[in-house]
Amino acid sequence: MKNIFKICLLFSALFFSTVSKSQVLISLLLGDVLNTPKVEFGLVGGDNISFYSNYNNSKGLNNFNIGFYFHFLLKNNSYLSTGVLVKSNVGATGMPVYEVDNQDVNEAFVGGKLTTKVNYFYVPILFQQRFYKRFYTELGLQLGLRSKAYDYFDVSLDQGDLNYKIDVRDQYTRLDAGLMGGLGFKFNEKVKSTAVGVNYYYGLVDVSKAENTTIKNSSIYFYIKIPIGLGKAAAKESRKENEKG
């Protein structure tokens, strides 16, 4: 178990310092090493709809996310589900633009739309209970570490669409945290198999540094989980059994 956690920390460091393609490649290469009889490892990805509740007429924002996951067997059909979403945006859209220190920009984007995208490395820590072999529920916490944050100004003109991008990472706290829960379905009755599900994240932390402004992240995640390296792992276990025999 200690080795698994060391490998998990190594993966986290690698994920934080490399691009998504490299992350996926490393996961594919080492999937058979990380999958054991009591541990399931794989890739997770999908779409999430993020939003700010009751904030400035904001609307939900569609985002793509990808990462890796671990399921640690606790007892019978109970698991600890964790991992890292290495590409995961939250935010909202549909807000009115605000004034900046550039009068030309202010004049150009009168009546424009504001979209905020904040990138976090999210780590879910969930208790997972499986039942009827293919169904499961999850409940627990999700912790986030902010990396980037941008405001996008958009306005439609007769000459075409006009866009403007502002780095606003200093306006948001580094850490986020909240509650998460959801349901899932496994495609196969095997303990380790591809699964789909939906989770809801309810942020508890005010992530805005602005005075008289409260922003808490919420998001609905639609995901697919794909175990990696099961075939190689099974073959390795079979060779060990044959050697013992």
Secondary structure as UniProt FT lines:
FT   HELIX           2..17
FT   HELIX           20..34
FT   TURN            37..38
FT   STRAND          39..52
FT   TURN            53..54
FT   TURN            56..57
FT   STRAND          61..75
FT   TURN            76..77
FT   STRAND          78..87
FT   STRAND          89..96
FT   HELIX           103..108
FT   TURN            109..111
FT   STRAND          113..131
FT   TURN            132..134
FT   STRAND          135..157
FT   TURN            158..159
FT   STRAND          160..167
FT   HELIX           169..171
FT   STRAND          175..186
FT   STRAND          195..203
FT   TURN            211..212
FT   STRAND          217..227
FT   HELIX           230..244
//
